[in-house]
Amino acid sequence: MELTKKKSFFGRMSEKISDAIKGKASIDDDLLDELEEILITSDIGMETTMKVIEKLRYDIKSKNLYNPEKIKDGLRTILEDLVDKGERNKLCSDVPLVITMIGINGGGKTTTIGKLAHRLKYENKKVLLAAADTFRAAAAEQLAIWGERNSVAVVRHGEGADPSAVIFDAIQSAKARGIDVLICDTAGRLQTKKNLMAELEKMNKVIDREWPEAARETILVLDATTGKNAVSQAKEFGAVADLTGIIITKLDGTAKGGIAITVADEFDMAIKFVGVGEGIDDLKPFVPAEFIGGIFDE
């Protein structure tokens, strides 16, 4: 994942775990309580933390993990199992593909679209962007800038236009151009959840009707720095959209990062990519073993 350990969630959590087991001759309830506190303060939710500690207690007895040094390997395996969703962690490789990106304003959604377009172009995919966030001022302009940076066309209407009309035109353009991947930006916030659900349903109906042969991904973008608020966002958006995965942004700085583990576990959500910096290349495919390994590899 190429994160800087001394600044990242990985480095801090690894340090805390190492400090907890240092000098311990055996595993006791005090050590497990300390590990529990480390998980919770790393933004791993209470429900997920309890599941991890309960499994750790079971493994200690069933696998004879009584040496404190072995506890790290046991914890590593448990956490990796929580975030590893198999092939679901990978972005669909079928073409044509329509990716609908959703998430709150300020979470890095539009920037992530730009970075994803760059990655797909590098894979020799023909990409088109649809500026269907017509509610936020300058949203289309921001997407257009990313389009220019990537030499990717952007289909856009005026501010306040019908988002589904943008999707309709983008699909017609995509089919005419032989596009492999159409990425659709969407509004981060409407007046009510009911409005958001209605808008997403309308857009999905347009896609189903106009491009039924296209594969689909609906991806929620979550900002790691928002911590437990990201769990609420996953719950809210998951209630109104058939999510196929998430992208965690801003995992390079002060973010604790445990939110990725929580969302993957509590919502059985596949993590597709993580954002690890501001650069156009700083969107990395999510690899469970690398992500969790980063916590424990000194």
C-alpha positions in Angstrom: 0.0 0.0 0.0 3.1 2.2 0.2 2.1 4.1 3.3 4.7 5.8 5.5 4.7 3.8 8.7 5.8 6.5 11.0 2.8 8.6 10.0 0.2 6.1 9.1 -2.4 4.1 10.8 -0.3 1.0 10.2 2.7 2.3 12.1 0.8 3.5 15.1 -1.2 0.4 15.6 1.8 -1.9 15.1 3.7 0.1 17.7 0.9 -0.1 20.2 0.5 -3.9 19.7 4.3 -4.4 20.1 4.3 -2.3 23.2 1.5 -4.3 24.7 3.2 -7.7 24.3 6.7 -6.5 25.1 8.1 -8.2 28.2 4.9 -10.3 28.7 5.7 -13.9 29.7 2.2 -15.2 29.0 -1.2 -14.2 27.7 -3.7 -13.0 30.3 -6.9 -11.1 30.5 -5.0 -7.8 31.0 -3.2 -8.3 27.7 -6.4 -9.1 25.9 -8.1 -6.0 27.4 -5.2 -3.9 26.3 -5.4 -5.3 22.7 -9.2 -4.6 22.8 -8.5 -1.0 23.7 -6.0 -0.7 20.9 -8.5 -1.9 18.3 -11.2 0.4 19.5 -9.0 3.5 19.6 -7.9 2.6 16.0 -11.5 3.2 14.9 -12.3 -0.5 14.7 -15.9 -0.6 15.9 -17.1 -2.2 19.2 -19.0 -5.0 17.4 -16.1 -5.9 15.2 -13.6 -5.6 18.1 -15.6 -7.9 20.3 -15.8 -10.4 17.4 -12.0 -10.2 17.0 -11.2 -10.7 20.7 -13.7 -13.5 21.0 -12.1 -15.3 18.1 -8.6 -14.6 19.5 -9.6 -16.2 22.8 -10.8 -19.2 21.0 -7.7 -19.5 18.9 -5.4 -19.1 21.9 -7.0 -22.3 23.4 -7.5 -24.3 20.2 -4.1 -23.4 18.6 -2.1 -23.1 21.8 -1.1 -19.4 21.1 0.0 -18.9 24.6 3.3 -17.2 23.7 2.6 -13.5 23.5 4.7 -13.2 20.3 2.4 -15.6 18.6 -0.6 -13.4 19.4 0.4 -11.0 16.6 0.2 -13.8 14.0 -3.2 -14.9 15.4 -4.5 -11.3 15.4 -3.2 -10.8 11.9 -5.0 -13.8 10.5 -8.3 -12.9 12.1 -8.2 -9.3 10.8 -7.2 -10.5 7.3 -10.1 -12.9 7.2 -12.5 -10.0 8.0 -11.4 -7.8 5.1 -10.7 -10.5 2.5 -13.8 -10.8 0.3 -12.1 -12.8 -2.4 -12.8 -11.7 -6.0 -15.2 -9.1 -4.7 -12.2 -7.0 -3.6 -11.3 -6.6 -7.3 -13.0 -4.1 -9.7 -15.2 -5.9 -12.2 -13.0 -6.5 -15.4 -16.0 -7.0 -17.7 -16.6 -4.4 -20.4 -18.6 -2.4 -21.1 -18.8 -1.5 -17.4 -20.8 1.3 -15.7 -19.5 2.5 -12.4 -21.8 4.6 -10.3 -19.8 6.5 -7.6 -21.7 7.7 -4.5 -20.7 9.3 -1.2 -21.0 12.5 0.7 -19.6 15.9 -0.5 -16.1 16.4 0.7 -15.2 12.7 1.0 -13.0 12.7 -2.1 -15.5 11.2 -4.5 -14.8 13.4 -7.6 -11.1 13.3 -7.0 -11.3 9.5 -6.7 -13.1 9.3 -10.0 -10.2 11.2 -11.6 -7.7 8.8 -10.1 -9.7 5.8 -11.1 -10.0 7.1 -14.7 -6.2 7.5 -14.8 -5.7 3.9 -13.6 -8.2 2.4 -16.1 -6.6 4.4 -18.9 -3.2 2.9 -17.9 -4.9 -0.5 -18.3 -5.8 0.5 -21.9 -9.5 1.0 -21.2 -11.5 3.6 -23.0 -13.0 5.7 -20.3 -15.9 8.3 -20.3 -17.0 10.4 -17.3 -20.6 11.5 -16.6 -21.1 14.6 -14.4 -24.4 13.6 -12.9 -23.8 15.6 -9.7 -25.7 18.6 -10.9 -26.7 19.8 -7.4 -23.3 20.9 -6.1 -21.9 24.1 -7.5 -18.7 23.6 -9.6 -19.0 19.7 -9.4 -19.1 19.4 -13.2 -16.2 21.8 -13.5 -14.1 19.8 -11.0 -14.8 16.6 -13.0 -14.0 18.4 -16.2 -10.5 19.3 -14.8 -9.9 15.7 -14.1 -11.1 14.8 -17.6 -8.6 17.2 -19.1 -5.8 15.8 -16.9 -6.6 12.3 -18.1 -7.5 13.2 -21.7 -10.9 11.7 -21.0 -14.2 13.2 -22.3 -16.8 14.4 -19.8 -20.6 14.4 -20.5 -22.1 17.3 -18.6 -25.2 19.5 -18.5 -25.9 22.8 -16.7 -26.1 23.1 -12.9 -29.5 21.9 -11.7 -30.1 19.7 -14.7 -31.7 16.3 -14.3 -29.0 13.8 -13.3 -30.7 11.0 -15.2 -30.6 13.0 -18.4 -26.9 13.3 -18.0 -26.6 9.5 -17.5 -28.8 9.0 -20.6 -26.6 11.2 -22.8 -23.4 9.7 -21.4 -24.6 6.2 -22.3 -25.5 7.2 -25.8 -22.0 8.8 -26.1 -20.3 5.8 -24.6 -22.0 3.4 -27.0 -21.2 5.6 -30.0 -17.5 5.9 -29.0 -17.0 2.2 -28.1 -16.3 3.1 -24.4 -15.1 0.3 -22.1 -15.9 2.0 -18.8 -18.4 4.8 -18.0 -17.9 6.4 -14.5 -20.8 8.4 -13.2 -20.4 11.1 -10.5 -23.5 11.6 -8.4 -24.8 14.1 -5.9 -23.3 13.7 -2.4 -26.3 15.1 -0.7 -30.0 15.7 -1.5 -32.6 17.2 0.8 -33.7 13.8 2.2 -32.8 10.2 2.1 -36.1 9.6 0.2 -34.9 12.1 -2.5 -31.5 10.4 -2.8 -33.1 6.9 -3.1 -35.5 8.2 -5.8 -32.7 9.8 -7.7 -30.5 6.7 -7.6 -33.4 4.5 -8.6 -34.1 6.7 -11.6 -30.5 6.7 -12.7 -30.3 2.9 -12.4 -33.5 2.5 -14.4 -31.9 4.6 -17.2 -28.8 2.5 -17.2 -30.7 -0.8 -17.1 -32.9 0.3 -20.0 -30.3 2.0 -22.2 -27.3 -0.3 -21.6 -28.6 -3.6 -20.3 -25.6 -5.5 -21.5 -23.2 -3.4 -19.4 -21.7 -4.8 -16.2 -22.3 -2.7 -13.1 -20.4 -1.5 -10.0 -21.9 0.8 -7.4 -19.1 2.1 -5.2 -19.3 4.1 -2.0 -16.4 6.5 -1.4 -15.6 6.9 2.3 -13.1 9.3 3.9 -10.9 7.5 6.5 -10.4 10.7 8.5 -14.1 10.8 9.4 -13.7 7.7 11.6 -16.9 6.3 12.9 -19.0 8.7 10.8 -18.0 6.5 7.9 -19.9 3.6 9.4 -23.0 5.8 9.5 -22.5 6.7 5.9 -22.1 3.1 4.9 -25.3 2.3 6.7 -27.2 5.2 5.1 -26.0 4.7 1.5 -26.3 0.9 1.8 -30.0 1.4 2.6 -30.7 3.2 -0.6 -28.2 1.6 -3.0 -27.1 -1.9 -4.0 -23.5 -1.3 -3.2 -20.8 -3.6 -4.7 -17.9 -2.2 -2.8 -16.2 0.8 -1.2 -13.1 3.0 -1.8 -11.4 4.3 1.3 -9.8 7.7 0.8 -7.3 9.8 2.7 -5.5 6.8 4.3 -2.1 8.5 4.1 -2.1 10.9 7.0 -3.6 11.0 10.4 -6.4 8.6 9.6 -6.6 5.6 12.0 -7.7 3.4 9.2 -9.5 0.8 11.4 -12.7 2.1 9.8 -11.9 0.0 6.7 -11.9 -3.2 8.8 -15.2 -2.2 10.5 -17.1 -1.5 7.3 -15.7 -4.6 5.6 -16.9 -6.7 8.6 -20.2 -5.1 9.7 -21.6 -4.6 6.2 -19.8 -7.5 4.5 -18.4 -4.8 2.1 -15.6 -5.4 -0.3 -12.9 -2.8 -0.4 -11.9 -2.1 -4.0 -9.2 0.6 -3.6 -7.6 2.8 -1.0 -6.5 6.4 -1.5 -3.0 6.9 -0.1 -2.1 10.4 -1.2 -2.9 13.5 -3.4 -1.1 12.3 -6.5 -2.9 11.0 -9.6 -1.3 7.6 -9.0 -2.2 7.4 -5.3 -5.2 5.1 -5.7 -4.1 1.6 -5.0 -5.9 -1.7 -5.4 -6.9 -3.1 -2.1 -4.9 -6.3 -1.3 -6.1 -7.7 2.1 -2.8 -9.4 3.0 -0.8 -6.2 2.3 -3.3 -4.0 4.1 -3.3 -6.1 7.3 0.3 -7.0 6.9 1.2 -3.4 7.0 0.0 -3.3 10.6 2.3 -6.1 11.8 5.4 -5.9 9.6 8.0 -4.1 11.5 
